[in-house]
Amino acid sequence: MALYLKESLTFDAARMELLTEDHADGKGKNLYLKGICIEGGVKNANQRVYPISEIQKAVSTINEQIKQGNSVLGEVDHPDDLKINLDRVSHMITDMWMDGHAGYGKLKILPTPMGNLVKTMLESGVKLGVSSRGSGNVNEGSGQVSDFEIITVDVVAQPSAPHAYPKAIYEGLMNMKQGHRVLEIAGEAGENQRVQKYLKEQVTRLIKDLKI
């Protein structure tokens, strides 16, 4: 039976480039993230190894869907299954390609509630990363993954806490239990590693629970 596999990159590997491009009609700009989405040939934090051939297959799968006119949508944080939840969608994958052992991608941030959340965080200096979501079989001894079927690439919180809290989620935060305290902690975080860790946990919880 295939396992549900989700793989977050380390912060150093997940240095996504932030891009802006003009709308086709010349009005406004589109926001994109571009960079490594999934790595092959190396053991990751989950002790799994994705052969480069599996990464190539995953990249081809995404591009084939795009060529067929399908929208490959991604969410903020991972859900508990492989289903795409429209109320959680933040971006659309517009292209993927191989470069060495890694699969790179270009993600268009959409003007959805979750997309606006991501946009505001990025523009506020919050460091976000990406994580692939799919299914496959894992060899218990070597950790090697086979029969990998990718579903999408999601935007996820990174270990480093944000230094400023995005305005777009202020109202939702105030509706959360302990919301005011989280805002206070955001201002106090500074270089305190313990405070930053706690704040990161609260931001992750907010991304999972917030409905705006």
C-alpha positions as CSV (number, residue, x, y, z in Angstrom):
1,M,0.0,0.0,0.0
2,A,1.4,3.4,-1.0
3,L,2.2,5.8,1.8
4,Y,1.2,9.5,2.0
5,L,4.6,11.3,1.5
6,K,5.2,15.0,2.3
7,E,8.8,16.3,2.1
8,S,9.8,19.8,3.3
9,L,13.1,21.1,2.2
10,T,15.6,22.5,4.6
11,F,15.7,26.3,4.8
12,D,19.0,26.5,3.0
13,A,17.6,24.4,0.1
14,A,14.3,26.2,0.0
15,R,15.5,29.6,-0.8
16,M,12.8,30.5,-3.2
17,E,13.2,33.5,-5.4
18,L,10.4,36.1,-5.3
19,L,9.5,37.4,-8.8
20,T,6.9,39.9,-10.2
21,E,5.7,39.9,-13.7
22,D,3.3,42.3,-15.5
23,H,-0.3,41.0,-16.1
24,A,-1.0,40.1,-19.7
25,D,-3.4,43.1,-19.9
26,G,-0.7,45.4,-18.6
27,K,-2.7,46.2,-15.4
28,G,-0.9,45.3,-12.2
29,K,1.7,42.5,-11.6
30,N,1.6,38.8,-10.8
31,L,3.7,37.5,-7.9
32,Y,5.7,34.2,-8.3
33,L,8.0,32.0,-6.2
34,K,10.7,30.2,-8.1
35,G,13.3,27.6,-6.9
36,I,13.9,24.1,-5.8
37,C,10.7,22.1,-5.0
38,I,12.0,18.6,-4.5
39,E,15.4,17.0,-4.3
40,G,16.6,13.6,-5.5
41,G,19.5,11.3,-4.8
42,V,20.1,12.5,-1.2
43,K,18.7,11.3,2.1
44,N,16.3,13.9,3.5
45,A,15.2,14.8,7.0
46,N,12.6,12.0,6.9
47,Q,15.4,9.5,6.1
48,R,14.0,9.0,2.6
49,V,15.9,8.9,-0.7
50,Y,14.1,9.9,-3.9
51,P,16.0,8.5,-6.9
52,I,16.6,11.2,-9.6
53,S,14.5,9.1,-12.0
54,E,11.5,9.4,-9.6
55,I,12.0,13.2,-9.5
56,Q,12.2,13.4,-13.3
57,K,8.9,11.4,-13.5
58,A,7.2,13.7,-11.0
59,V,8.4,16.8,-12.9
60,S,7.1,15.3,-16.2
61,T,3.7,14.5,-14.5
62,I,3.2,18.1,-13.4
63,N,4.2,19.5,-16.8
64,E,2.0,17.1,-18.7
65,Q,-1.0,18.2,-16.6
66,I,-0.1,21.9,-17.3
67,K,0.2,21.1,-21.1
68,Q,-3.3,19.5,-21.0
69,G,-4.7,22.7,-19.7
70,N,-5.2,21.5,-16.1
71,S,-4.6,23.8,-13.1
72,V,-2.1,22.3,-10.7
73,L,-3.1,24.0,-7.5
74,G,-1.2,24.1,-4.1
75,E,-2.2,25.0,-0.6
76,V,-0.9,26.8,2.5
77,D,0.6,24.0,4.6
78,H,-0.2,20.3,4.1
79,P,-3.7,18.8,4.7
80,D,-4.1,15.4,6.1
81,D,-4.7,13.7,2.8
82,L,-3.9,14.1,-0.9
83,K,-7.1,16.0,-1.8
84,I,-6.9,19.6,-3.0
85,N,-9.1,21.8,-0.8
86,L,-10.2,24.8,-2.8
87,D,-10.6,27.0,0.3
88,R,-7.0,26.4,1.2
89,V,-5.5,27.1,-2.3
90,S,-2.8,29.8,-2.4
91,H,-1.0,29.2,-5.6
92,M,-0.8,27.5,-9.0
93,I,2.3,25.7,-10.4
94,T,3.0,27.1,-13.9
95,D,6.1,25.2,-14.7
96,M,8.6,22.6,-13.4
97,W,11.9,21.5,-14.7
98,M,15.0,19.5,-13.8
99,D,18.4,21.0,-12.9
100,G,20.9,18.5,-11.8
101,H,19.4,16.2,-9.1
102,A,16.6,18.6,-8.2
103,G,13.2,19.5,-9.5
104,Y,12.6,23.3,-9.8
105,G,9.3,25.0,-10.0
106,K,7.6,28.3,-10.6
107,L,4.6,29.0,-8.4
108,K,2.1,31.8,-9.2
109,I,0.5,33.3,-6.1
110,L,-3.2,33.6,-6.6
111,P,-5.5,36.4,-5.3
112,T,-7.4,33.9,-3.0
113,P,-7.6,34.4,0.8
114,M,-4.7,32.1,1.4
115,G,-2.8,33.5,-1.6
116,N,-3.2,37.0,-0.2
117,L,-2.0,35.6,3.2
118,V,1.2,34.3,1.5
119,K,1.6,37.5,-0.5
120,T,1.4,39.6,2.6
121,M,3.8,37.4,4.5
122,L,6.4,37.4,1.7
123,E,6.2,41.2,1.2
124,S,6.5,41.6,4.9
125,G,9.8,39.7,4.9
126,V,8.5,36.3,6.3
127,K,10.6,33.4,5.1
128,L,8.4,30.7,3.6
129,G,9.4,27.4,1.9
130,V,7.8,24.6,-0.1
131,S,7.0,21.0,0.5
132,S,6.0,18.3,-2.0
133,R,2.9,16.2,-1.5
134,G,2.3,12.8,-3.0
135,S,2.3,9.0,-2.5
136,G,4.8,6.2,-2.9
137,N,6.4,3.1,-1.5
138,V,9.4,3.3,0.9
139,N,12.0,0.6,1.4
140,E,12.3,0.1,5.1
141,G,16.0,-0.7,5.0
142,S,17.4,1.9,2.6
143,G,14.6,4.5,2.8
144,Q,14.5,4.6,-1.0
145,V,11.2,5.8,-2.5
146,S,9.6,4.0,-5.5
147,D,6.4,4.5,-7.5
148,F,6.3,8.1,-6.4
149,E,3.2,10.0,-7.6
150,I,3.3,13.7,-7.0
151,I,0.1,15.6,-6.3
152,T,1.4,19.2,-5.8
153,V,3.9,21.4,-4.0
154,D,2.5,23.3,-1.0
155,V,3.8,26.5,0.7
156,V,4.9,25.9,4.3
157,A,6.3,27.8,7.2
158,Q,10.1,27.5,7.7
159,P,11.9,27.0,11.1
160,S,12.9,30.6,11.3
161,A,10.2,32.8,12.8
162,P,9.1,36.0,11.1
163,H,10.3,39.3,12.5
164,A,7.1,41.2,11.7
165,Y,3.5,40.0,11.7
166,P,1.6,40.5,8.5
167,K,-1.3,42.9,8.5
168,A,-3.5,40.8,6.4
169,I,-4.0,38.2,9.2
170,Y,-4.4,40.7,12.1
171,E,-8.1,40.4,12.2
172,G,-8.1,36.6,12.1
173,L,-5.4,36.5,14.7
174,M,-7.5,38.6,17.1
175,N,-10.3,36.1,16.7
176,M,-8.0,33.2,17.8
177,K,-7.6,32.1,21.4
178,Q,-4.4,33.8,22.8
179,G,-4.3,35.9,19.6
180,H,-3.3,39.1,21.4
181,R,-0.5,37.3,23.2
182,V,0.9,35.9,19.9
183,L,1.1,39.5,18.6
184,E,3.0,40.5,21.7
185,I,5.4,37.6,21.3
186,A,6.0,38.6,17.7
187,G,7.2,42.0,18.9
188,E,9.4,40.4,21.6
189,A,11.0,37.6,19.5
190,G,14.2,39.4,18.5
191,E,17.1,36.9,18.5
192,N,15.6,34.7,21.3
193,Q,15.6,31.2,19.9
194,R,13.1,29.8,22.3
195,V,10.7,32.7,21.6
196,Q,11.2,32.3,17.9
197,K,10.4,28.6,18.1
198,Y,7.2,29.3,20.0
199,L,6.2,32.0,17.5
200,K,6.8,29.7,14.6
201,E,4.5,27.1,16.1
202,Q,1.8,29.7,16.5
203,V,2.2,30.9,12.9
204,T,1.9,27.3,11.7
205,R,-1.2,26.8,13.8
206,L,-2.7,30.1,12.4
207,I,-2.0,29.0,8.8
208,K,-3.8,25.7,9.5
209,D,-6.8,27.2,11.4
210,L,-7.3,30.6,9.9
211,K,-10.4,31.2,7.7
212,I,-10.5,34.6,6.1
